[in-house]
């Protein structure tokens, strides 16, 4: 994700009254989100964020998804060539999809993602992949796939 407000504060817990942690994130900073909780996004640890976001300004803690006037962060989708397919390499249990990368938004099981199935994908964002040809945006963790 990329910060789109002038400054953003990370908090120890997903609540405004919680103590701030780290430095303020300035507009343009890139962060990796690892979880969501009621309108808050949990930032990935520094090392992982730097690896996946290309030297991003990394912080720990939770940030509010929305700020005065709109969103505080925007997702950074990398569009993939139209012929890109990935193969499911995770065996057992259902795979889940989310309406936004980072485990944000609605979550639902995807019965079509069975072990060894090949699926068309259209974008990546951090370690999330957006499936192609599904009725609603469906983001799946990249570790479900082996790029094909």
Backbone bond lengths (Angstrom), bond angles and torsions (degrees), N, CA, C in turn:
res aa  C-N    CA-C-N  psi(-1)  N-CA   C-N-CA  omega(-1)  CA-C   N-CA-C  phi
1 X - - - 1.449 - - 1.519 108.51 -
2 X 1.332 115.45 157.85 1.456 121.13 176.76 1.520 108.70 -122.96
3 X 1.340 115.87 135.70 1.464 121.21 178.01 1.525 108.49 -71.62
4 X 1.345 117.04 128.99 1.464 121.23 -178.02 1.530 112.88 -117.34
5 X 1.314 117.58 7.81 1.465 122.33 174.20 1.532 107.25 -107.98
6 X 1.342 118.05 161.28 1.470 119.41 -177.62 1.533 114.50 -56.62
7 X 1.333 116.86 -37.03 1.456 120.45 -178.68 1.522 109.06 -155.16
8 X 1.330 116.03 144.70 1.454 120.64 -177.87 1.522 108.32 -138.14
9 X 1.334 116.23 135.19 1.458 121.79 -178.02 1.526 109.46 -105.45
10 X 1.323 116.38 131.73 1.465 121.22 173.07 1.526 107.93 -89.72
11 X 1.332 115.51 142.64 1.462 121.86 -179.24 1.524 109.74 -116.93
12 X 1.334 115.40 156.27 1.458 121.65 179.73 1.528 111.60 -63.00
13 X 1.330 117.02 -38.06 1.462 123.93 -179.61 1.523 109.14 -127.68
14 X 1.340 118.76 162.69 1.473 120.72 179.95 1.536 112.68 -78.45
15 X 1.338 115.41 63.86 1.468 121.76 176.24 1.521 109.01 -157.66
16 X 1.327 116.95 143.91 1.473 121.64 -175.65 1.526 113.65 -60.18
17 X 1.329 117.41 -33.32 1.459 121.07 -177.49 1.526 112.46 -75.38
18 X 1.312 117.71 -10.65 1.457 122.82 -178.94 1.527 110.66 -68.21
19 X 1.311 116.49 153.39 1.469 122.06 -179.27 1.527 111.30 -65.01
20 X 1.340 116.17 138.51 1.471 119.29 174.40 1.530 110.03 -68.97
21 X 1.340 115.69 148.80 1.466 120.98 176.38 1.522 109.32 -130.03
22 X 1.324 115.79 147.36 1.459 120.62 177.20 1.517 112.92 66.86
23 X 1.317 114.14 -170.47 1.462 120.96 179.44 1.524 109.92 -87.82
24 X 1.334 116.42 159.65 1.463 120.53 175.08 1.528 108.30 -63.10
25 X 1.307 115.39 141.64 1.463 120.59 175.27 1.523 107.57 -90.52
26 X 1.308 116.72 124.40 1.461 122.02 -178.11 1.524 110.46 -88.67
27 X 1.313 116.60 161.20 1.463 122.00 177.34 1.526 109.30 -54.53
28 X 1.338 115.80 134.12 1.457 121.47 -179.63 1.514 113.56 95.58
29 X 1.341 118.28 -14.35 1.467 120.59 178.15 1.520 109.28 -64.76
30 X 1.319 116.59 143.80 1.467 121.79 178.68 1.514 109.38 -110.60
31 X 1.320 115.07 135.62 1.459 121.68 -178.93 1.518 109.57 -136.35
32 X 1.312 115.12 157.58 1.457 121.44 176.45 1.519 108.09 -107.40
33 X 1.322 116.91 128.24 1.458 122.63 -179.50 1.519 108.70 -97.49
34 X 1.343 116.27 134.73 1.463 119.35 -179.32 1.516 113.62 -113.76
35 X 1.336 118.75 -13.91 1.467 120.49 -179.94 1.522 109.82 -163.01
36 X 1.332 116.11 165.39 1.460 122.09 176.45 1.522 109.62 -131.39
37 X 1.334 115.03 156.63 1.463 120.51 177.85 1.527 108.05 -158.93
38 X 1.321 116.82 104.63 1.458 121.62 174.06 1.516 116.11 48.87
39 X 1.321 118.08 51.69 1.461 121.27 178.16 1.522 114.30 87.91
40 X 1.314 116.64 4.22 1.467 122.03 177.16 1.522 109.41 -114.43
41 X 1.339 116.41 148.17 1.459 122.76 178.75 1.521 108.66 -117.53
42 X 1.332 116.47 129.76 1.459 120.70 177.87 1.517 109.08 -91.27
43 X 1.319 115.85 126.29 1.453 121.02 -178.70 1.516 110.40 -81.09
44 X 1.331 116.31 143.26 1.464 122.18 178.78 1.519 109.72 -70.04
45 X 1.322 117.04 158.28 1.469 120.63 177.12 1.525 111.40 -57.06
46 X 1.324 116.12 153.83 1.466 122.38 -175.83 1.516 113.90 -49.07
47 X 1.327 117.85 -50.47 1.456 121.22 -174.03 1.527 111.60 -60.39
48 X 1.345 116.97 -48.58 1.459 120.65 -179.05 1.525 110.77 -65.21
49 X 1.322 116.91 -40.62 1.454 120.92 179.80 1.523 110.75 -62.21
50 X 1.315 117.54 -42.27 1.463 120.82 179.57 1.516 111.41 -65.57
51 X 1.322 117.89 -39.81 1.464 121.02 179.21 1.523 111.82 -63.92
52 X 1.332 116.48 -47.83 1.459 120.37 -172.60 1.521 114.03 -85.88
53 X 1.315 118.16 -18.28 1.466 120.37 -177.95 1.522 111.70 -111.27
54 X 1.310 117.96 12.94 1.459 120.97 174.29 1.509 114.88 63.70
55 X 1.319 118.06 57.98 1.463 120.98 177.95 1.504 112.16 76.66
56 X 1.304 117.28 30.22 1.459 122.00 -179.16 1.515 111.87 -60.66
57 X 1.326 114.62 156.92 1.449 119.39 168.46 1.517 104.28 -72.42
58 X 1.293 116.32 111.26 1.453 119.69 -173.83 1.524 110.70 -101.05
59 X 1.293 115.88 145.46 1.461 121.79 178.23 1.511 107.62 -144.38
60 X 1.296 115.57 164.55 1.457 120.57 175.62 1.526 107.12 -109.70
61 X 1.316 116.07 168.03 1.455 119.59 174.41 1.507 113.68 102.28
62 X 1.315 114.00 -163.22 1.469 122.76 -175.31 1.522 110.45 -118.73
63 X 1.335 116.71 141.52 1.469 121.80 174.78 1.526 108.95 -126.62
64 X 1.332 115.34 149.69 1.464 119.09 177.34 1.516 109.19 -73.70
65 X 1.330 115.32 137.84 1.459 120.67 -178.73 1.527 111.45 -69.74
66 X 1.327 116.54 -33.25 1.461 121.27 -177.66 1.519 110.08 -114.70
67 X 1.321 115.20 149.32 1.462 121.99 176.00 1.528 107.46 -127.71
68 X 1.303 116.31 175.63 1.458 119.74 177.33 1.523 108.90 -55.55
69 X 1.319 116.77 125.12 1.452 120.70 178.13 1.527 115.37 88.70
70 X 1.332 119.22 0.83 1.462 119.43 177.16 1.516 113.66 144.25
71 X 1.315 114.81 -153.17 1.461 121.04 -176.52 1.531 111.19 -74.33
72 X 1.336 115.78 145.55 1.465 121.47 177.19 1.526 110.88 -90.24
73 X 1.354 115.50 -25.63 1.461 121.11 -178.80 1.523 109.42 -133.37
74 X 1.310 115.81 152.63 1.468 119.23 173.20 1.512 108.14 -125.38
75 X 1.310 114.69 147.69 1.459 118.63 -178.96 1.526 109.22 -77.28
76 X 1.315 115.72 145.36 1.460 122.36 179.23 1.518 108.64 -106.57
77 X 1.307 115.45 93.65 1.463 120.37 179.94 1.520 110.46 -88.34
78 X 1.327 115.32 132.93 1.468 121.25 173.27 1.522 106.15 -101.63
79 X 1.327 116.97 112.07 1.466 121.78 179.24 1.521 109.26 -68.44
80 X 1.326 115.97 139.25 1.460 122.05 179.74 1.529 109.74 -106.60
81 X 1.337 118.06 156.46 1.472 119.98 176.50 1.532 110.18 -54.69
82 X 1.331 117.10 146.53 1.472 122.10 -173.56 1.530 113.41 -61.03
83 X 1.311 118.55 -21.95 1.469 120.90 -178.60 1.537 113.42 -92.11
84 X 1.321 117.68 6.70 1.470 120.87 -175.66 1.526 111.80 -68.89
85 X 1.321 115.87 128.58 1.461 121.54 173.56 1.520 108.42 -130.43
86 X 1.326 115.88 149.37 1.463 122.80 175.77 1.515 107.28 -123.12
87 X 1.324 115.24 155.46 1.455 120.75 178.09 1.528 109.22 -109.80
88 X 1.335 116.26 135.15 1.458 121.34 178.54 1.526 108.56 -71.01
89 X 1.327 115.92 125.11 1.464 120.64 -179.37 1.523 112.10 -115.98
90 X 1.304 117.94 -1.39 1.465 121.46 178.58 1.523 108.78 -89.87
91 X 1.311 116.45 120.80 1.467 121.20 -179.93 1.530 109.96 -95.46
92 X 1.316 115.20 151.92 1.465 120.68 175.28 1.516 113.09 78.58
93 X 1.311 114.45 152.07 1.467 121.07 175.88 1.507 113.98 57.77
94 X 1.323 116.84 158.25 1.463 118.72 177.50 1.522 111.41 -74.26
95 X 1.317 115.74 151.23 1.462 121.22 170.45 1.520 106.72 -89.55
96 X 1.319 116.47 148.68 1.455 120.55 -179.34 1.517 110.60 -114.89
97 X 1.326 115.50 151.82 1.460 122.57 175.52 1.521 108.26 -121.98
98 X 1.329 115.73 154.17 1.458 122.85 176.19 1.517 108.75 -125.63
99 X 1.311 116.36 156.57 1.465 120.47 -178.93 1.530 112.58 -75.76
100 X 1.333 117.97 -13.97 1.467 122.48 177.65 1.521 109.10 -141.38
101 X 1.339 117.64 152.80 1.463 119.24 178.51 1.527 111.16 -65.61
102 X 1.312 115.82 156.26 1.458 120.37 179.36 1.511 113.19 86.80
103 X 1.330 117.16 11.48 1.457 119.21 -178.20 1.512 112.13 75.57
104 X 1.323 117.03 22.57 1.460 121.66 -178.74 1.525 110.01 -92.68
105 X 1.299 116.54 151.07 1.459 121.82 176.90 1.515 112.88 82.45
106 X 1.325 114.88 -157.75 1.469 121.25 -178.10 1.520 111.10 -69.85
107 X 1.344 114.96 150.05 1.464 122.14 178.20 1.526 108.31 -125.03
108 X 1.339 116.68 138.33 1.458 120.71 176.97 1.521 110.02 -151.52
109 X 1.353 117.39 152.85 1.466 119.92 178.06 1.527 110.26 -75.80
110 X 1.314 116.16 145.65 1.463 122.22 176.73 1.519 108.14 -114.31
111 X 1.302 116.23 99.39 1.463 121.05 -178.23 1.529 111.72 -66.34
112 X 1.321 117.70 -23.58 1.469 121.10 -178.67 1.524 112.53 -73.08
113 X 1.321 118.02 -16.53 1.459 120.65 179.94 1.525 109.66 -90.12
114 X 1.288 115.21 81.03 1.457 122.49 178.73 1.519 109.44 -100.89
115 X 1.312 116.01 156.48 1.453 122.38 179.55 1.536 111.26 -49.46
116 X 1.322 116.88 131.13 1.459 128.09 178.67 1.532 114.94 73.84
117 X 1.324 118.87 0.84 1.475 120.50 176.40 1.525 109.59 -68.11
118 X 1.334 116.70 145.02 1.465 122.16 174.13 1.522 107.35 -101.55
119 X 1.328 116.32 132.31 1.462 120.74 -179.07 1.520 110.17 -131.93
120 X 1.320 114.95 148.28 1.465 121.23 177.18 1.529 108.72 -81.02
121 X 1.335 115.51 137.41 1.460 121.22 178.04 1.522 108.76 -125.76
122 X 1.335 115.77 152.48 1.464 118.11 -177.66 1.513 115.34 -118.81
123 X 1.349 118.21 -17.53 1.465 119.03 -178.01 1.526 110.26 -158.95
124 X 1.333 114.75 160.36 1.463 122.82 172.13 1.519 107.72 -125.77
125 X 1.324 114.93 151.11 1.463 121.53 175.69 1.524 106.26 -149.08
126 X 1.350 116.45 106.22 1.462 119.21 -173.95 1.512 108.80 62.13
127 X 1.325 117.26 -125.60 1.459 119.24 177.69 1.527 110.74 -106.71
128 X 1.333 116.07 39.84 1.472 123.72 177.49 1.518 109.50 -124.41
129 X 1.340 116.30 148.11 1.460 123.06 -178.99 1.523 108.81 -124.87
130 X 1.337 116.33 135.36 1.465 121.72 177.83 1.525 108.78 -96.34
131 X 1.325 115.99 124.48 1.461 120.78 -179.32 1.521 110.54 -76.44
132 X 1.320 115.31 149.34 1.457 122.67 179.92 1.532 108.89 -101.71
133 X 1.327 116.95 144.79 1.460 121.35 173.70 1.518 115.12 76.93
134 X 1.318 117.77 25.02 1.466 120.87 175.01 1.525 107.83 -109.99
135 X 1.358 118.03 151.97 1.461 120.39 -173.05 1.525 115.65 -64.97
136 X 1.312 118.67 -22.33 1.465 121.30 177.92 1.517 108.07 -135.95
137 X 1.340 118.60 159.45 1.468 118.45 178.56 1.529 110.51 -54.54
138 X 1.313 117.02 128.52 1.461 122.14 -178.81 1.525 109.20 -130.43
139 X 1.321 116.38 110.30 1.453 122.94 178.86 1.525 109.15 -104.59
140 X 1.345 116.09 133.88 1.453 122.94 -177.29 1.524 107.53 -127.92
141 X 1.336 116.36 144.92 1.461 119.65 177.53 1.519 110.78 -61.76
142 X 1.308 116.99 137.18 1.457 122.41 -176.91 1.522 112.45 -60.97
143 X 1.323 118.68 -27.86 1.466 119.03 -177.93 1.531 113.55 -68.73
144 X 1.324 117.75 -3.55 1.463 121.98 174.43 1.538 110.07 -75.91
145 X 1.327 115.52 -22.12 1.466 121.27 -171.53 1.519 113.90 -117.59
146 X 1.292 113.37 160.08 1.452 123.15 165.99 1.526 104.25 -120.42
147 X 1.320 117.20 118.97 1.467 119.82 -176.86 1.514 110.58 -53.97
148 X 1.328 116.21 137.22 1.457 120.38 -178.91 1.408 111.76 -114.12
